[in-house]
């Protein structure tokens, strides 16, 4: 299967760019045979501590990441909140609830930065007492999704020709190098509310 197409800002480091540790060098070597391809994993929610049905992680070629983000956004309730943070932030920030299309209009001019900046993580979410849905794009530019409607999810996966792969790997499981392209001003566009942890 063809290897995942990463953004040009994310890559595996060369051996001369990392400490000469056998563990690190061994992980770089293992990266060469990792199953980093397009696809998704899926796990059912068995704890029921939060009101979602399943959780998945999705690899998609970087050229299609924004289209997939938009397709998921259409599934969400009309009012959502935006989540964002620096790669190293333990707790990202959340905006107030806003119309999802207003958020999309604000973000769209920054499509390249949002889909390629390896120092930025962001997403959208909706939460109530009986329902929780979140889409989160990791700094390594793969997606995490907490959802309830398996039929709608399956339809999106079919549209993008993404298949379930139980032994799928992700680039940040191994040493990786990233470069930033996002202007700092974009993070101030949506005023932060209280920090809110991303569910695990």
Steps between C-alpha positions, in 0.01 A plus 500: 500500500623849415659698784308793645571838341615729782518880484842632396548637853498154663754225446709231665832639627831390357727309740734803514215720631433301819702393805697184428282287722441138401134537597445808282696359208312172534166685491607686186585165344164351603327798344614377158275193524212662693147479358459875450240501222153643441233342718345505845478309826175471694430422865161478666440700816483236771543728803199727424650772718427742216196485268665387177476163323842452344846650462723483196829628361531579130794530263429683175729647237574858598357635174156373608516589870307827468224340292461230763486762777221679311308177443503424872404856591178463298396214731533708815219695668463860381681645803846365586809621678847525353796336674860598441842486657874472451647158441643488854193636682355240736165678501377674184276807507135509400296780345141571591227321305465656155327421172706228334494673163627824655790304647565339162497840328756631748727197461482448124754773405749312719441157345865451403630602841244292689564186298878528494617674819650227713497717812123546499216276610136597455147371468130551560265349756149498641405372843177465693381274779394229256727556199866555430672542162850622428736514205862577583796539266826408665827688436613205285191569283293191555150516647337378818122472508253430779155432354160341539361447150681205347301518174601860430859423592508198268360709215781755535760224510359351180494841330871542569580132426631444853492149642526370856852374570543361850882505491522853359796710615535878537804716432529626859549146632856540372757783506384783275612848400257786447508855375247775572327715239215660698500874579450546877216746432263225387480359852358829624215507249271292720525624856581216742269393775604279788754231418327171439668159480462290189338168603712190474 
